[in-house]
Amino acid sequence: MQSDNKLLSDLAKLGQSAAGTIHGVKSEVEGQFKSRLQTVLADMDLVTREEYEVVREMAVAARQENAELLQRLDILEQEISKLKKKKK
């Protein structure tokens, strides 16, 4: 019986050691992957979410201003057309 317990004890120690090694390997692989991914993303020259939102807001404001200017231009063209008709 004593030898069975020794065998089970040794197997349990081996399992714990293997689990610790696997955990260490997993952590190392994750670290390497994150490092490589950060390098790839940095090389892609991507913008941050904050930068994107600022530019998006600027684009929305520019579209609104453009629409307002088009309305003003239409009104001015109508007034010019009326003035030309009155001259004739």
Stockholm file with secondary structure:
# STOCKHOLM 1.0

chainA/1-88         MQSDNKLLSDLAKLGQSAAGTIHGVKSEVEGQFKSRLQTVLADMDLVTREEYEVVREMAVAARQENAELLQRLDILEQEISKLKKKKK
#=GR chainA/1-88 SS CHHHHHHHHHHHHHHHHHHHHHHHHHHHHHHHHHHHHHHHHHHTTCCCHHHHHHHHHHHHHHHHHHHHHHHHHHHHHHHHHHHHHHHC
#=GC SS_cons        CHHHHHHHHHHHHHHHHHHHHHHHHHHHHHHHHHHHHHHHHHHTTCCCHHHHHHHHHHHHHHHHHHHHHHHHHHHHHHHHHHHHHHHC
//
